[in-house]
Amino acid sequence: MSAYPTHLEIVEPAQLKIDWSDGQRRLYSFRELRDRCPCATCREKRKQPPAMLPVLTEAEMQPLRVQGMKPVGNYAYSIDFSDGHDTGIYSFELLRELGDLVEAGSDA
């Protein structure tokens, strides 16, 4: 992939905006990013049937937030979520598949 993020910004409500080197701009909900976490644990959980009555931690009951992002080499970001999860490595390719494309000239 030749496109790479040039600007990242948290926008309300609960969204991440990424501007890409090829001019594309995408908006990602925090929930979509968390639900599509690519780590091995989350991939396995998605394969399992949903629990009938899941037990939630205190952190999981709070509104989901992105608390930080760190580059991983020149190909990905790790994302720290408010529920304590921080093991997913989101490749640029995955990030380009997720989110919603924002039209040029939009303030979003």
Gaussian input, Z-matrix of N, CA and C with variables (Angstrom, degrees):
# hf/3-21g

backbone

0 1
 N
 C     1     B1
 C     2     B2     1     A1
 N     3     B3     2     A2     1     D1
 C     4     B4     3     A3     2     D2
 C     5     B5     4     A4     3     D3
 N     6     B6     5     A5     4     D4
 C     7     B7     6     A6     5     D5
 C     8     B8     7     A7     6     D6
 N     9     B9     8     A8     7     D7
 C    10    B10     9     A9     8     D8
 C    11    B11    10    A10     9     D9
 N    12    B12    11    A11    10    D10
 C    13    B13    12    A12    11    D11
 C    14    B14    13    A13    12    D12
 N    15    B15    14    A14    13    D13
 C    16    B16    15    A15    14    D14
 C    17    B17    16    A16    15    D15
 N    18    B18    17    A17    16    D16
 C    19    B19    18    A18    17    D17
 C    20    B20    19    A19    18    D18
 N    21    B21    20    A20    19    D19
 C    22    B22    21    A21    20    D20
 C    23    B23    22    A22    21    D21
 N    24    B24    23    A23    22    D22
 C    25    B25    24    A24    23    D23
 C    26    B26    25    A25    24    D24
 N    27    B27    26    A26    25    D25
 C    28    B28    27    A27    26    D26
 C    29    B29    28    A28    27    D27
 N    30    B30    29    A29    28    D28
 C    31    B31    30    A30    29    D29
 C    32    B32    31    A31    30    D30
 N    33    B33    32    A32    31    D31
 C    34    B34    33    A33    32    D32
 C    35    B35    34    A34    33    D33
 N    36    B36    35    A35    34    D34
 C    37    B37    36    A36    35    D35
 C    38    B38    37    A37    36    D36
 N    39    B39    38    A38    37    D37
 C    40    B40    39    A39    38    D38
 C    41    B41    40    A40    39    D39
 N    42    B42    41    A41    40    D40
 C    43    B43    42    A42    41    D41
 C    44    B44    43    A43    42    D42
 N    45    B45    44    A44    43    D43
 C    46    B46    45    A45    44    D44
 C    47    B47    46    A46    45    D45
 N    48    B48    47    A47    46    D46
 C    49    B49    48    A48    47    D47
 C    50    B50    49    A49    48    D48
 N    51    B51    50    A50    49    D49
 C    52    B52    51    A51    50    D50
 C    53    B53    52    A52    51    D51
 N    54    B54    53    A53    52    D52
 C    55    B55    54    A54    53    D53
 C    56    B56    55    A55    54    D54
 N    57    B57    56    A56    55    D55
 C    58    B58    57    A57    56    D56
 C    59    B59    58    A58    57    D57
 N    60    B60    59    A59    58    D58
 C    61    B61    60    A60    59    D59
 C    62    B62    61    A61    60    D60
 N    63    B63    62    A62    61    D61
 C    64    B64    63    A63    62    D62
 C    65    B65    64    A64    63    D63
 N    66    B66    65    A65    64    D64
 C    67    B67    66    A66    65    D65
 C    68    B68    67    A67    66    D66
 N    69    B69    68    A68    67    D67
 C    70    B70    69    A69    68    D68
 C    71    B71    70    A70    69    D69
 N    72    B72    71    A71    70    D70
 C    73    B73    72    A72    71    D71
 C    74    B74    73    A73    72    D72
 N    75    B75    74    A74    73    D73
 C    76    B76    75    A75    74    D74
 C    77    B77    76    A76    75    D75
 N    78    B78    77    A77    76    D76
 C    79    B79    78    A78    77    D77
 C    80    B80    79    A79    78    D78
 N    81    B81    80    A80    79    D79
 C    82    B82    81    A81    80    D80
 C    83    B83    82    A82    81    D81
 N    84    B84    83    A83    82    D82
 C    85    B85    84    A84    83    D83
 C    86    B86    85    A85    84    D84
 N    87    B87    86    A86    85    D85
 C    88    B88    87    A87    86    D86
 C    89    B89    88    A88    87    D87
 N    90    B90    89    A89    88    D88
 C    91    B91    90    A90    89    D89
 C    92    B92    91    A91    90    D90
 N    93    B93    92    A92    91    D91
 C    94    B94    93    A93    92    D92
 C    95    B95    94    A94    93    D93
 N    96    B96    95    A95    94    D94
 C    97    B97    96    A96    95    D95
 C    98    B98    97    A97    96    D96
 N    99    B99    98    A98    97    D97
 C   100   B100    99    A99    98    D98
 C   101   B101   100   A100    99    D99
 N   102   B102   101   A101   100   D100
 C   103   B103   102   A102   101   D101
 C   104   B104   103   A103   102   D102
 N   105   B105   104   A104   103   D103
 C   106   B106   105   A105   104   D104
 C   107   B107   106   A106   105   D105
 N   108   B108   107   A107   106   D106
 C   109   B109   108   A108   107   D107
 C   110   B110   109   A109   108   D108
 N   111   B111   110   A110   109   D109
 C   112   B112   111   A111   110   D110
 C   113   B113   112   A112   111   D111
 N   114   B114   113   A113   112   D112
 C   115   B115   114   A114   113   D113
 C   116   B116   115   A115   114   D114
 N   117   B117   116   A116   115   D115
 C   118   B118   117   A117   116   D116
 C   119   B119   118   A118   117   D117
 N   120   B120   119   A119   118   D118
 C   121   B121   120   A120   119   D119
 C   122   B122   121   A121   120   D120
 N   123   B123   122   A122   121   D121
 C   124   B124   123   A123   122   D122
 C   125   B125   124   A124   123   D123
 N   126   B126   125   A125   124   D124
 C   127   B127   126   A126   125   D125
 C   128   B128   127   A127   126   D126
 N   129   B129   128   A128   127   D127
 C   130   B130   129   A129   128   D128
 C   131   B131   130   A130   129   D129
 N   132   B132   131   A131   130   D130
 C   133   B133   132   A132   131   D131
 C   134   B134   133   A133   132   D132
 N   135   B135   134   A134   133   D133
 C   136   B136   135   A135   134   D134
 C   137   B137   136   A136   135   D135
 N   138   B138   137   A137   136   D136
 C   139   B139   138   A138   137   D137
 C   140   B140   139   A139   138   D138
 N   141   B141   140   A140   139   D139
 C   142   B142   141   A141   140   D140
 C   143   B143   142   A142   141   D141
 N   144   B144   143   A143   142   D142
 C   145   B145   144   A144   143   D143
 C   146   B146   145   A145   144   D144
 N   147   B147   146   A146   145   D145
 C   148   B148   147   A147   146   D146
 C   149   B149   148   A148   147   D147
 N   150   B150   149   A149   148   D148
 C   151   B151   150   A150   149   D149
 C   152   B152   151   A151   150   D150
 N   153   B153   152   A152   151   D151
 C   154   B154   153   A153   152   D152
 C   155   B155   154   A154   153   D153
 N   156   B156   155   A155   154   D154
 C   157   B157   156   A156   155   D155
 C   158   B158   157   A157   156   D156
 N   159   B159   158   A158   157   D157
 C   160   B160   159   A159   158   D158
 C   161   B161   160   A160   159   D159
 N   162   B162   161   A161   160   D160
 C   163   B163   162   A162   161   D161
 C   164   B164   163   A163   162   D162
 N   165   B165   164   A164   163   D163
 C   166   B166   165   A165   164   D164
 C   167   B167   166   A166   165   D165
 N   168   B168   167   A167   166   D166
 C   169   B169   168   A168   167   D167
 C   170   B170   169   A169   168   D168
 N   171   B171   170   A170   169   D169
 C   172   B172   171   A171   170   D170
 C   173   B173   172   A172   171   D171
 N   174   B174   173   A173   172   D172
 C   175   B175   174   A174   173   D173
 C   176   B176   175   A175   174   D174
 N   177   B177   176   A176   175   D175
 C   178   B178   177   A177   176   D176
 C   179   B179   178   A178   177   D177
 N   180   B180   179   A179   178   D178
 C   181   B181   180   A180   179   D179
 C   182   B182   181   A181   180   D180
 N   183   B183   182   A182   181   D181
 C   184   B184   183   A183   182   D182
 C   185   B185   184   A184   183   D183
 N   186   B186   185   A185   184   D184
 C   187   B187   186   A186   185   D185
 C   188   B188   187   A187   186   D186
 N   189   B189   188   A188   187   D187
 C   190   B190   189   A189   188   D188
 C   191   B191   190   A190   189   D189
 N   192   B192   191   A191   190   D190
 C   193   B193   192   A192   191   D191
 C   194   B194   193   A193   192   D192
 N   195   B195   194   A194   193   D193
 C   196   B196   195   A195   194   D194
 C   197   B197   196   A196   195   D195
 N   198   B198   197   A197   196   D196
 C   199   B199   198   A198   197   D197
 C   200   B200   199   A199   198   D198
 N   201   B201   200   A200   199   D199
 C   202   B202   201   A201   200   D200
 C   203   B203   202   A202   201   D201
 N   204   B204   203   A203   202   D202
 C   205   B205   204   A204   203   D203
 C   206   B206   205   A205   204   D204
 N   207   B207   206   A206   205   D205
 C   208   B208   207   A207   206   D206
 C   209   B209   208   A208   207   D207
 N   210   B210   209   A209   208   D208
 C   211   B211   210   A210   209   D209
 C   212   B212   211   A211   210   D210
 N   213   B213   212   A212   211   D211
 C   214   B214   213   A213   212   D212
 C   215   B215   214   A214   213   D213
 N   216   B216   215   A215   214   D214
 C   217   B217   216   A216   215   D215
 C   218   B218   217   A217   216   D216
 N   219   B219   218   A218   217   D217
 C   220   B220   219   A219   218   D218
 C   221   B221   220   A220   219   D219
 N   222   B222   221   A221   220   D220
 C   223   B223   222   A222   221   D221
 C   224   B224   223   A223   222   D222
 N   225   B225   224   A224   223   D223
 C   226   B226   225   A225   224   D224
 C   227   B227   226   A226   225   D225
 N   228   B228   227   A227   226   D226
 C   229   B229   228   A228   227   D227
 C   230   B230   229   A229   228   D228
 N   231   B231   230   A230   229   D229
 C   232   B232   231   A231   230   D230
 C   233   B233   232   A232   231   D231
 N   234   B234   233   A233   232   D232
 C   235   B235   234   A234   233   D233
 C   236   B236   235   A235   234   D234
 N   237   B237   236   A236   235   D235
 C   238   B238   237   A237   236   D236
 C   239   B239   238   A238   237   D237
 N   240   B240   239   A239   238   D238
 C   241   B241   240   A240   239   D239
 C   242   B242   241   A241   240   D240
 N   243   B243   242   A242   241   D241
 C   244   B244   243   A243   242   D242
 C   245   B245   244   A244   243   D243
 N   246   B246   245   A245   244   D244
 C   247   B247   246   A246   245   D245
 C   248   B248   247   A247   246   D246
 N   249   B249   248   A248   247   D247
 C   250   B250   249   A249   248   D248
 C   251   B251   250   A250   249   D249
 N   252   B252   251   A251   250   D250
 C   253   B253   252   A252   251   D251
 C   254   B254   253   A253   252   D252
 N   255   B255   254   A254   253   D253
 C   256   B256   255   A255   254   D254
 C   257   B257   256   A256   255   D255
 N   258   B258   257   A257   256   D256
 C   259   B259   258   A258   257   D257
 C   260   B260   259   A259   258   D258
 N   261   B261   260   A260   259   D259
 C   262   B262   261   A261   260   D260
 C   263   B263   262   A262   261   D261
 N   264   B264   263   A263   262   D262
 C   265   B265   264   A264   263   D263
 C   266   B266   265   A265   264   D264
 N   267   B267   266   A266   265   D265
 C   268   B268   267   A267   266   D266
 C   269   B269   268   A268   267   D267
 N   270   B270   269   A269   268   D268
 C   271   B271   270   A270   269   D269
 C   272   B272   271   A271   270   D270
 N   273   B273   272   A272   271   D271
 C   274   B274   273   A273   272   D272
 C   275   B275   274   A274   273   D273
 N   276   B276   275   A275   274   D274
 C   277   B277   276   A276   275   D275
 C   278   B278   277   A277   276   D276
 N   279   B279   278   A278   277   D277
 C   280   B280   279   A279   278   D278
 C   281   B281   280   A280   279   D279
 N   282   B282   281   A281   280   D280
 C   283   B283   282   A282   281   D281
 C   284   B284   283   A283   282   D282
 N   285   B285   284   A284   283   D283
 C   286   B286   285   A285   284   D284
 C   287   B287   286   A286   285   D285
 N   288   B288   287   A287   286   D286
 C   289   B289   288   A288   287   D287
 C   290   B290   289   A289   288   D288
 N   291   B291   290   A290   289   D289
 C   292   B292   291   A291   290   D290
 C   293   B293   292   A292   291   D291
 N   294   B294   293   A293   292   D292
 C   295   B295   294   A294   293   D293
 C   296   B296   295   A295   294   D294
 N   297   B297   296   A296   295   D295
 C   298   B298   297   A297   296   D296
 C   299   B299   298   A298   297   D297
 N   300   B300   299   A299   298   D298
 C   301   B301   300   A300   299   D299
 C   302   B302   301   A301   300   D300
 N   303   B303   302   A302   301   D301
 C   304   B304   303   A303   302   D302
 C   305   B305   304   A304   303   D303
 N   306   B306   305   A305   304   D304
 C   307   B307   306   A306   305   D305
 C   308   B308   307   A307   306   D306
 N   309   B309   308   A308   307   D307
 C   310   B310   309   A309   308   D308
 C   311   B311   310   A310   309   D309
 N   312   B312   311   A311   310   D310
 C   313   B313   312   A312   311   D311
 C   314   B314   313   A313   312   D312
 N   315   B315   314   A314   313   D313
 C   316   B316   315   A315   314   D314
 C   317   B317   316   A316   315   D315
 N   318   B318   317   A317   316   D316
 C   319   B319   318   A318   317   D317
 C   320   B320   319   A319   318   D318
 N   321   B321   320   A320   319   D319
 C   322   B322   321   A321   320   D320
 C   323   B323   322   A322   321   D321

   B1=1.4592
   B2=1.5164
   B3=1.3019
   B4=1.4556
   B5=1.5236
   B6=1.3330
   B7=1.4644
   B8=1.5227
   B9=1.3226
   B10=1.4570
   B11=1.5272
   B12=1.3413
   B13=1.4602
   B14=1.5336
   B15=1.3300
   B16=1.4645
   B17=1.5231
   B18=1.3429
   B19=1.4687
   B20=1.5222
   B21=1.3295
   B22=1.4582
   B23=1.5184
   B24=1.3453
   B25=1.4633
   B26=1.5207
   B27=1.3229
   B28=1.4656
   B29=1.5245
   B30=1.3291
   B31=1.4621
   B32=1.5174
   B33=1.2903
   B34=1.4554
   B35=1.5103
   B36=1.2799
   B37=1.4539
   B38=1.5395
   B39=1.2823
   B40=1.4682
   B41=1.5281
   B42=1.3282
   B43=1.4572
   B44=1.5255
   B45=1.3207
   B46=1.4538
   B47=1.5213
   B48=1.3200
   B49=1.4657
   B50=1.5223
   B51=1.3339
   B52=1.4585
   B53=1.5198
   B54=1.3390
   B55=1.4569
   B56=1.5234
   B57=1.3363
   B58=1.4585
   B59=1.5268
   B60=1.3220
   B61=1.4634
   B62=1.5231
   B63=1.3208
   B64=1.4677
   B65=1.5292
   B66=1.3436
   B67=1.4525
   B68=1.5156
   B69=1.3131
   B70=1.4615
   B71=1.5294
   B72=1.3229
   B73=1.4721
   B74=1.5158
   B75=1.3553
   B76=1.4622
   B77=1.5210
   B78=1.3420
   B79=1.4622
   B80=1.5186
   B81=1.3349
   B82=1.4572
   B83=1.5237
   B84=1.3264
   B85=1.4653
   B86=1.5287
   B87=1.3157
   B88=1.4674
   B89=1.5301
   B90=1.3278
   B91=1.4593
   B92=1.5257
   B93=1.3356
   B94=1.4661
   B95=1.5225
   B96=1.3255
   B97=1.4627
   B98=1.5220
   B99=1.3274
   B100=1.4732
   B101=1.5209
   B102=1.3171
   B103=1.4680
   B104=1.5233
   B105=1.3056
   B106=1.4670
   B107=1.5241
   B108=1.3292
   B109=1.4598
   B110=1.5304
   B111=1.3341
   B112=1.4625
   B113=1.5292
   B114=1.3287
   B115=1.4689
   B116=1.5289
   B117=1.3104
   B118=1.4725
   B119=1.5317
   B120=1.3244
   B121=1.4611
   B122=1.5261
   B123=1.3278
   B124=1.4641
   B125=1.5204
   B126=1.3224
   B127=1.4677
   B128=1.5341
   B129=1.3376
   B130=1.4645
   B131=1.5248
   B132=1.3398
   B133=1.4696
   B134=1.5178
   B135=1.3401
   B136=1.4688
   B137=1.5233
   B138=1.3223
   B139=1.4626
   B140=1.5239
   B141=1.3232
   B142=1.4573
   B143=1.5265
   B144=1.3369
   B145=1.4642
   B146=1.5315
   B147=1.3248
   B148=1.4685
   B149=1.5291
   B150=1.3213
   B151=1.4673
   B152=1.5255
   B153=1.3223
   B154=1.4620
   B155=1.5207
   B156=1.3140
   B157=1.4584
   B158=1.5338
   B159=1.3252
   B160=1.4673
   B161=1.5220
   B162=1.3118
   B163=1.4562
   B164=1.5191
   B165=1.3251
   B166=1.4571
   B167=1.5182
   B168=1.3221
   B169=1.4590
   B170=1.5287
   B171=1.3041
   B172=1.4746
   B173=1.5302
   B174=1.3315
   B175=1.4701
   B176=1.5238
   B177=1.3274
   B178=1.4604
   B179=1.5231
   B180=1.3312
   B181=1.4629
   B182=1.5296
   B183=1.3050
   B184=1.4559
   B185=1.5303
   B186=1.3357
   B187=1.4690
   B188=1.5339
   B189=1.3182
   B190=1.4588
   B191=1.5224
   B192=1.3226
   B193=1.4656
   B194=1.5225
   B195=1.3064
   B196=1.4638
   B197=1.5153
   B198=1.3306
   B199=1.4603
   B200=1.5148
   B201=1.3191
   B202=1.4525
   B203=1.5160
   B204=1.3202
   B205=1.4639
   B206=1.5154
   B207=1.3349
   B208=1.4654
   B209=1.5194
   B210=1.3450
   B211=1.4637
   B212=1.5219
   B213=1.3187
   B214=1.4632
   B215=1.5237
   B216=1.3083
   B217=1.4580
   B218=1.5150
   B219=1.3140
   B220=1.4683
   B221=1.5128
   B222=1.3583
   B223=1.4600
   B224=1.5226
   B225=1.3340
   B226=1.4663
   B227=1.5239
   B228=1.3488
   B229=1.4654
   B230=1.5253
   B231=1.3269
   B232=1.4614
   B233=1.5265
   B234=1.3222
   B235=1.4656
   B236=1.5137
   B237=1.3335
   B238=1.4600
   B239=1.5295
   B240=1.3430
   B241=1.4605
   B242=1.5250
   B243=1.3257
   B244=1.4621
   B245=1.5205
   B246=1.3409
   B247=1.4705
   B248=1.5258
   B249=1.3337
   B250=1.4570
   B251=1.5195
   B252=1.3235
   B253=1.4615
   B254=1.5303
   B255=1.3398
   B256=1.4656
   B257=1.5287
   B258=1.3352
   B259=1.4622
   B260=1.5239
   B261=1.3139
   B262=1.4596
   B263=1.5188
   B264=1.3269
   B265=1.4638
   B266=1.5272
   B267=1.3173
   B268=1.4569
   B269=1.5230
   B270=1.3322
   B271=1.4665
   B272=1.5265
   B273=1.3309
   B274=1.4515
   B275=1.5302
   B276=1.3395
   B277=1.4644
   B278=1.5271
   B279=1.3401
   B280=1.4634
   B281=1.5222
   B282=1.3128
   B283=1.4598
   B284=1.5345
   B285=1.3189
   B286=1.4654
   B287=1.5261
   B288=1.3331
   B289=1.4643
   B290=1.5268
   B291=1.3257
   B292=1.4594
   B293=1.5261
   B294=1.3127
   B295=1.4599
   B296=1.5137
   B297=1.3221
   B298=1.4634
   B299=1.5149
   B300=1.3167
   B301=1.4490
   B302=1.5157
   B303=1.3285
   B304=1.4703
   B305=1.5161
   B306=1.3112
   B307=1.4625
   B308=1.5111
   B309=1.3010
   B310=1.4721
   B311=1.5168
   B312=1.3175
   B313=1.4563
   B314=1.5022
   B315=1.3294
   B316=1.4608
   B317=1.5199
   B318=1.3230
   B319=1.4718
   B320=1.5080
   B321=1.3247
   B322=1.4567
   B323=1.5101
   A1=108.20
   A2=115.43
   A3=118.84
   A4=112.92
   A5=118.86
   A6=121.21
   A7=109.89
   A8=115.53
   A9=121.69
   A10=108.70
   A11=117.56
   A12=120.44
   A13=111.26
   A14=114.94
   A15=120.43
   A16=112.19
   A17=116.52
   A18=120.43
   A19=108.67
   A20=115.62
   A21=121.90
   A22=107.89
   A23=116.27
   A24=119.94
   A25=109.73
   A26=115.77
   A27=121.63
   A28=106.65
   A29=116.17
   A30=121.32
   A31=107.88
   A32=115.74
   A33=120.72
   A34=109.99
   A35=120.17
   A36=125.57
   A37=111.37
   A38=116.07
   A39=124.21
   A40=113.89
   A41=115.19
   A42=119.69
   A43=111.28
   A44=114.21
   A45=122.74
   A46=107.28
   A47=116.22
   A48=121.00
   A49=107.74
   A50=116.50
   A51=121.29
   A52=108.45
   A53=115.30
   A54=121.88
   A55=106.86
   A56=116.20
   A57=122.50
   A58=110.86
   A59=115.47
   A60=122.14
   A61=113.39
   A62=118.04
   A63=120.61
   A64=112.25
   A65=116.78
   A66=121.51
   A67=114.58
   A68=118.43
   A69=121.04
   A70=109.37
   A71=114.92
   A72=121.96
   A73=106.94
   A74=115.86
   A75=120.66
   A76=109.86
   A77=115.46
   A78=123.27
   A79=108.56
   A80=115.74
   A81=122.46
   A82=108.11
   A83=116.64
   A84=118.24
   A85=107.64
   A86=116.26
   A87=119.99
   A88=109.56
   A89=116.94
   A90=121.05
   A91=110.73
   A92=117.95
   A93=120.20
   A94=110.55
   A95=116.84
   A96=119.66
   A97=111.04
   A98=116.59
   A99=119.73
   A100=110.37
   A101=117.08
   A102=120.70
   A103=112.45
   A104=118.27
   A105=122.03
   A106=111.91
   A107=117.62
   A108=121.30
   A109=109.51
   A110=116.98
   A111=119.89
   A112=115.21
   A113=119.05
   A114=119.23
   A115=110.76
   A116=116.49
   A117=122.07
   A118=111.72
   A119=117.80
   A120=121.24
   A121=110.60
   A122=116.99
   A123=120.17
   A124=111.56
   A125=118.15
   A126=120.52
   A127=110.26
   A128=117.14
   A129=120.57
   A130=111.08
   A131=117.28
   A132=120.30
   A133=111.63
   A134=116.67
   A135=119.65
   A136=111.65
   A137=118.30
   A138=122.15
   A139=111.96
   A140=117.51
   A141=122.51
   A142=110.22
   A143=117.08
   A144=118.53
   A145=109.20
   A146=117.58
   A147=119.76
   A148=111.33
   A149=115.44
   A150=121.07
   A151=108.23
   A152=115.32
   A153=118.43
   A154=111.63
   A155=116.90
   A156=120.96
   A157=108.53
   A158=117.16
   A159=118.43
   A160=110.82
   A161=115.54
   A162=121.59
   A163=106.88
   A164=115.61
   A165=120.71
   A166=110.68
   A167=115.30
   A168=119.78
   A169=108.61
   A170=116.82
   A171=121.31
   A172=110.29
   A173=116.36
   A174=120.30
   A175=111.30
   A176=117.81
   A177=121.32
   A178=112.52
   A179=117.52
   A180=121.20
   A181=111.63
   A182=118.44
   A183=122.46
   A184=109.64
   A185=116.92
   A186=118.59
   A187=109.58
   A188=115.62
   A189=121.15
   A190=110.45
   A191=115.84
   A192=122.11
   A193=109.25
   A194=116.04
   A195=121.85
   A196=105.52
   A197=116.47
   A198=120.15
   A199=112.56
   A200=117.07
   A201=119.82
   A202=111.18
   A203=113.77
   A204=121.19
   A205=107.82
   A206=114.97
   A207=120.33
   A208=108.79
   A209=116.50
   A210=117.72
   A211=110.87
   A212=115.21
   A213=122.72
   A214=104.91
   A215=116.30
   A216=119.89
   A217=110.42
   A218=116.10
   A219=122.30
   A220=111.54
   A221=116.34
   A222=118.46
   A223=114.63
   A224=119.26
   A225=119.25
   A226=111.16
   A227=114.40
   A228=122.74
   A229=108.43
   A230=115.26
   A231=119.36
   A232=105.77
   A233=116.02
   A234=121.46
   A235=108.75
   A236=116.28
   A237=122.71
   A238=108.02
   A239=115.81
   A240=121.27
   A241=110.66
   A242=115.33
   A243=121.25
   A244=113.20
   A245=117.96
   A246=119.82
   A247=111.31
   A248=117.14
   A249=121.87
   A250=114.14
   A251=117.51
   A252=119.88
   A253=110.34
   A254=116.12
   A255=119.33
   A256=113.53
   A257=117.68
   A258=119.54
   A259=114.46
   A260=118.34
   A261=120.22
   A262=111.77
   A263=115.87
   A264=121.80
   A265=106.44
   A266=115.74
   A267=123.08
   A268=109.21
   A269=116.46
   A270=120.60
   A271=109.33
   A272=115.74
   A273=119.49
   A274=110.27
   A275=117.48
   A276=120.29
   A277=111.38
   A278=116.92
   A279=120.00
   A280=110.28
   A281=117.70
   A282=120.28
   A283=111.18
   A284=117.78
   A285=120.29
   A286=111.52
   A287=117.77
   A288=121.28
   A289=111.76
   A290=116.74
   A291=122.10
   A292=110.23
   A293=115.13
   A294=120.90
   A295=113.01
   A296=113.92
   A297=121.93
   A298=108.76
   A299=115.45
   A300=121.36
   A301=108.98
   A302=116.17
   A303=121.76
   A304=107.77
   A305=116.12
   A306=120.69
   A307=111.78
   A308=116.95
   A309=122.31
   A310=109.53
   A311=115.76
   A312=121.39
   A313=114.40
   A314=118.57
   A315=121.98
   A316=109.75
   A317=117.28
   A318=121.57
   A319=112.32
   A320=118.53
   A321=121.32
   A322=111.86
   D1=133.62
   D2=-178.60
   D3=-96.69
   D4=-24.28
   D5=179.45
   D6=-77.61
   D7=144.58
   D8=-179.98
   D9=-142.46
   D10=155.16
   D11=179.66
   D12=-65.96
   D13=136.70
   D14=175.83
   D15=-111.66
   D16=-19.77
   D17=-179.84
   D18=-155.51
   D19=132.36
   D20=175.80
   D21=-121.27
   D22=139.13
   D23=-178.82
   D24=-151.09
   D25=135.52
   D26=172.89
   D27=-81.77
   D28=126.61
   D29=177.06
   D30=-125.51
   D31=153.22
   D32=-178.64
   D33=-91.84
   D34=151.02
   D35=-2.99
   D36=-90.37
   D37=122.18
   D38=170.75
   D39=51.87
   D40=51.06
   D41=179.41
   D42=-133.23
   D43=154.62
   D44=173.73
   D45=-114.06
   D46=132.11
   D47=176.49
   D48=-109.03
   D49=132.15
   D50=175.44
   D51=-124.53
   D52=125.81
   D53=170.45
   D54=-95.56
   D55=135.52
   D56=-175.85
   D57=-108.08
   D58=156.06
   D59=-175.84
   D60=-61.57
   D61=-21.80
   D62=179.60
   D63=-93.19
   D64=10.83
   D65=177.39
   D66=93.31
   D67=-8.71
   D68=178.86
   D69=-73.02
   D70=144.44
   D71=175.08
   D72=-127.33
   D73=133.60
   D74=-179.19
   D75=-131.13
   D76=146.40
   D77=174.57
   D78=-111.89
   D79=135.51
   D80=-178.79
   D81=-125.62
   D82=131.34
   D83=172.50
   D84=-77.78
   D85=147.51
   D86=177.48
   D87=-59.16
   D88=-38.71
   D89=-178.14
   D90=-64.05
   D91=-43.01
   D92=178.13
   D93=-60.70
   D94=-45.69
   D95=179.73
   D96=-60.38
   D97=-44.11
   D98=-178.69
   D99=-67.40
   D100=-43.29
   D101=-178.41
   D102=-67.51
   D103=-25.23
   D104=-179.39
   D105=-102.23
   D106=18.76
   D107=179.31
   D108=-50.63
   D109=130.13
   D110=-176.49
   D111=-89.34
   D112=6.13
   D113=-178.48
   D114=-68.33
   D115=158.90
   D116=-176.67
   D117=-59.39
   D118=-41.81
   D119=-178.81
   D120=-61.65
   D121=-46.93
   D122=-178.80
   D123=-68.37
   D124=-37.87
   D125=177.10
   D126=-60.70
   D127=-41.45
   D128=178.60
   D129=-66.84
   D130=-41.21
   D131=179.29
   D132=-61.54
   D133=-36.23
   D134=179.68
   D135=-67.59
   D136=-23.12
   D137=178.90
   D138=-79.10
   D139=-22.75
   D140=-176.98
   D141=-81.36
   D142=148.76
   D143=173.62
   D144=-64.83
   D145=146.02
   D146=-178.71
   D147=-62.79
   D148=142.76
   D149=176.37
   D150=-69.72
   D151=144.30
   D152=-178.15
   D153=-67.96
   D154=-43.72
   D155=178.91
   D156=-132.19
   D157=82.58
   D158=-178.48
   D159=-66.12
   D160=146.41
   D161=175.58
   D162=-95.38
   D163=121.25
   D164=-178.17
   D165=-98.81
   D166=143.83
   D167=173.88
   D168=-79.74
   D169=167.63
   D170=176.90
   D171=-57.33
   D172=-43.30
   D173=-179.47
   D174=-63.54
   D175=-36.79
   D176=-179.55
   D177=-70.03
   D178=-21.62
   D179=-179.79
   D180=-83.68
   D181=-13.40
   D182=-179.99
   D183=-85.15
   D184=159.99
   D185=175.93
   D186=-58.62
   D187=135.88
   D188=-177.91
   D189=-72.95
   D190=133.77
   D191=179.09
   D192=-133.26
   D193=153.98
   D194=167.65
   D195=-93.28
   D196=120.17
   D197=-177.45
   D198=-95.90
   D199=-16.29
   D200=178.01
   D201=-179.73
   D202=159.04
   D203=175.79
   D204=-137.92
   D205=139.93
   D206=178.85
   D207=-130.00
   D208=136.99
   D209=176.09
   D210=-67.17
   D211=145.33
   D212=174.16
   D213=-118.18
   D214=104.58
   D215=-175.21
   D216=56.89
   D217=-143.96
   D218=177.52
   D219=-112.25
   D220=29.09
   D221=-173.44
   D222=-138.66
   D223=-4.42
   D224=-172.62
   D225=-163.18
   D226=172.98
   D227=171.76
   D228=-130.98
   D229=145.59
   D230=165.83
   D231=-98.80
   D232=144.34
   D233=-176.69
   D234=-121.11
   D235=130.14
   D236=175.69
   D237=-98.49
   D238=119.10
   D239=-179.73
   D240=-100.69
   D241=156.24
   D242=-178.28
   D243=-67.15
   D244=-16.35
   D245=177.77
   D246=-83.51
   D247=5.48
   D248=177.40
   D249=94.56
   D250=-6.26
   D251=-178.20
   D252=-82.04
   D253=132.31
   D254=-177.84
   D255=-151.17
   D256=21.81
   D257=-174.42
   D258=-100.17
   D259=-5.99
   D260=-179.73
   D261=-77.07
   D262=138.58
   D263=174.29
   D264=-113.68
   D265=111.28
   D266=-174.77
   D267=-93.87
   D268=103.16
   D269=179.35
   D270=-65.88
   D271=157.34
   D272=176.05
   D273=-59.16
   D274=-36.83
   D275=178.48
   D276=-60.93
   D277=-44.77
   D278=178.36
   D279=-63.54
   D280=-44.32
   D281=-179.24
   D282=-61.45
   D283=-33.34
   D284=177.99
   D285=-70.56
   D286=-24.64
   D287=178.12
   D288=-80.75
   D289=-28.08
   D290=-175.97
   D291=-91.03
   D292=174.90
   D293=174.41
   D294=75.78
   D295=-178.28
   D296=-179.55
   D297=-119.43
   D298=134.76
   D299=177.09
   D300=-68.69
   D301=134.00
   D302=177.80
   D303=-102.86
   D304=133.28
   D305=179.85
   D306=-63.27
   D307=146.20
   D308=177.63
   D309=-58.33
   D310=140.49
   D311=179.47
   D312=85.97
   D313=-4.61
   D314=178.52
   D315=-76.97
   D316=145.80
   D317=178.59
   D318=-77.38
   D319=-13.71
   D320=-177.20
   D321=-62.16

